[in-house]
């Protein structure tokens, strides 16, 4: 009976994130079109904040419970999963054109956040000053988004926004977020329990189910955006979510822990360097050509598969 309950809850979680993702993307697209804001920027801000809730909650709970190593590993692992797995899938399914003016600063902030994290982590601890520096980078990111939104506001006639449409889409957005977060939580918890029942080790669970599981909202948003031909929303969401993971979640967890977030050898010697390498692989080619090509997606997926295989074997 317990096995049946776990599988049932896992399936309910899957249904919740699928429907939640559908509502979420529809509402986000409506807001972008209604207010004339580029979809890339909507994806990099509002959508990113919502889809990083699982990473934020997992890392915060881990810090509050004194599991600070899990907080660092979850944030870094989620960035690698977002780019290697989720952006890889997005590019393979839907190669697209990116505007360098919208993409460049965000890509640089993401890479710089990871590079600084690598430098800070070598001391074995993320303290107060490094946390404040990373939060300052996030402030730069948000300021750039506001300025970019003002500069790139779509011209011409905007659709008439009725009160009913506004209320409906706010409701759908909130409902979508709630469905995605609740569904991801059910899938991670019950997927982990199922894995334990099957005798899979805790180390492999943390690297695969937890890291990928907390990235499920980004995955669902990406798949839904692909189905609805909204590639800009998808890429913007992934980039923004990664900046939040690196420049908000880890610093906040560190400050909550009194400026004491320990980082183990595996994290600073393997996980963060791989994360930085994947970031460069995801951002340098489109900065040069302004295109996300299918070969790049295949390379990202291959790199992520090699990383996961290595970690699983090493554990």
N, C-alpha and C positions, 0 to 999 in steps of 0.2 A: 504493500500500500504506500509506503514511504517513497519508493522508486516512482510509482505512478504519479504521486503528488509533485515530486521534483520535475518530472518530464512535463506535466501539465502546466506548472508555473513557468517553466522555460518557454513553452509554446505561447502562453499568454504574454510573456515579455516580448517575444518576437512580434506578435500581432500589434502590441502597443507601440513599439518603435516604428513599425511599418506605417501604421495609420497616423501616428504622431508626426513622422517625417513628411508625410503627404500634406497634412494641415500646415505644418511649419513652413515648408517651401512655398506653398500657395500664398500664405499670408505675407511672407517676406518679400516675395515677388510683387505682390499687390502694393506694399508700402513703397518699394523702389519705384514702381511705375507711377503711383499716385503723387509722390512728392518729387519726382524727377531726380532721384538720387541714383548714381550708378550702382548696378547690382553687385559689382566687385566690392564696393565700399560697404554696402549693406551686409554682404557676406563676411567681410573682415571685422565688422564691429558687432552689430546686434546679434546676428546669427552665431558668431563665434562665442560670444559671452554665454549664450544659451546652451550651445553644444559642449562647452567645456565644464558644465556643471558637474558631471560625474567625476572627472579628474579632480576638480576642486574639492568636492565632498569627500572622495576617497582619501586625498592627501591631507585634508584638514582633520578628518577623523583619525587618521594614522598619527598625525602630530599630537593631537589631544590625548591619544592613548600611549604616547611615548614611542611609537613605531616610526621614528624619523627616517630611517633608511628606506622604508617603504614609500614615504612621501616623495623623496628624491627620485627613487627608481620609477615610480608611477608617472611622474611628470615627464621625465626624459624618455621613458619607454613609449609614452603616448605620442610624443612628437615624432619619434622614429616610425611608429605605426601609422600616424596620420599621413606622413610623406611617402614612406616606402610602400605601404599597403594601399591606403585609401586614395592618395593622389595618383599613385601608380595605376590603380584600377580606373580612376577618372580619365587619365590621359589615354590609356589604351582604348577605352570605350569611346571617348570623345576628344580627339586632338583639337586644340583650339588656338586662337590668337589672343595674346595678352597685350595690353597697353603698357609700355615701359613706364610711362608717367605715373600710372596707378600702382604698378607692381614693384618698381625699383626700391623705393625707400622702405617699404614693408619687408622686402626680401633682405635688405641690408640689416635692418633692425633685428630680424629673426636670426640671421647668421651671427651678428655681433652679440646678441644675448647668449647664444650657445657658446661662442668663443670665450666670452667673459666667464661664463659658468665653468668652462673647462679650466680656466686659470684659477678661479676661486676654489674650485673643488680639489685642486692639488694639495691644498693645505689640510684636506680631510674634513673640512667643516665650512658650511655657509653661514657666515656671521651677520651682524647687523649692518655694517658698512656695505658689503657686497649686496645685501638684500635691498638697501636703499638705492644703490647704483642701478640695479636691475629694474626697480620700480620707476626710476627716473626715465629709463629707456621706454617703459610702457607709456609714461606720460607723453613722451615725444611721439610715440606711435599714435596715440589718441588725438593729439594736437594736429598731426599731419592728416589724419582722417577727416577731421572737422574742416580744415582748410581745403582739402581735396574735394570734399563734398560740396562746399560752397562754389569752388572753381568749376566743377564739372556738372553742376545742376543742369539737367536737360532743359533746353530752351523750347520755345513754342508753347502751344496751348496744353495745359495739363488737364487731365480728366476731372470732372466735377466730383468732389468727395462728399458723399452724403453721410449723415450721422449714422444711419443704419449700416452702411458699408464699413465705416470706421470701427464701430462697435463689434461688428461681425468678425473683422479681420484681427482685431485685438484679442477677441475671444479665441479664434482659431490659433493664433500665435501662442497664447498661454496654454491652450489645450494641447497643442503640438509639443511644446517644451515639456509639459507634465507627462505626456505619453512617452516621449523619448527617454526622459530621465528614469521614470518608473520602470519602463520596459528594459532599459539597460541594467538597472539594479537587479531586476528579477533574473535576467539572463546571466549576469556575472555570478550572483549568489548561487543560483541553482546549477549553472554550468560548472562552477567550482566544486560544488557538492557532488555532482554526478562524476566529475573527474576523480575525486577522492575515492568514491565508491568503486571506481574502476581500477584503482591502484596507481594513478598517475601522481608523480611526486609534486610536493609543494613548490619547489623551484621552477619546474616547468609550468605549473599553473600560474605563478606570478608573472612570468615572462610572456605567456601566451594569452590565457583567458583574461587576466586582470588588465594587462596593458591594452590588448585589443578590445576587451569588453568596455573599458571606460572611454574608448574611442568610437564605440558604436553609434553615438549620435552623429558624429562627423561622417561615418560610413553611410548611415541611413540618409542623411542630408545629401551626400554626394550621389548615391544611387538614385534618389528621387529627383535630384537636379538633372542628372543624366537623362532620365526618362522624360523630363519636362524641357529638355534642351536649354538648361540654364547653367552652362559651364562656368561663367564668370562668378556666379553665386557660390558654386562649389569650391573653386580655387581660392576665392576670397575668404571663405569660411575656414579652409584648412590653414592658410597662412595666418589669419587672425587668431585662430585657436592655438596655434603653436607659440605665438608671441605671448599669449595669455598664460600658457603652460610654463614657459621659461621665465617670463619677466613679472608674473603676478603670483602664480600658485606657489612656487618654491620660496620666493621672498616672504610672502604672507605666512606660510608654514614656519619659516625660520623665525620670524618675529614672534609668532605665537609660542614657539618653543624657547623663547628667551634668547634669540640669536644663536641658537645651537642646533643646526641641522647637519648631523654627521653624514659624510659621503664615503662609502667604502671603496676599496681598490677596484673592484669590478666596475663600479659606476664611473669613476674618473679615468680608468685605464682603457675601458672597452666601450661602455654604453654611451658616454658623452662624445668621445671621438667619432664613433659610428654615426651618432646623431648629427654631428657637424658635417661629416662627409656626405650624408644623405641630403642635408639641407643644401649644400653646394651643388650636388647633382640635380636637385629639383629646381634651383633658382638660376644658376649661371647660364645654361643654354637658352632659356627664354629671355634673359637680360640681353643676350647677344642677338638673337634672331626674332624676338617678340612672338615666338611660337612654342607651343607645347606639342611635341611630336610623339608619335606612338612608340618609337624606339626608346625615348626617354622614360615612358611609362613602364615598358618591359624591363629596362635596366633597373629602375627603382624597385620593382617587384622582385627581381632576381637578387638585388642587394639585400633586401629585407629577408628573403628566404634564406640566404647564406648566413645572415646575422642570427636569425632565430635558430637555425640548425646548429651553429657554433655554440650558442649559449646553452641550448638543450644538452649538447654533448659534453660541454664543460661542466655542467651541473651533474 
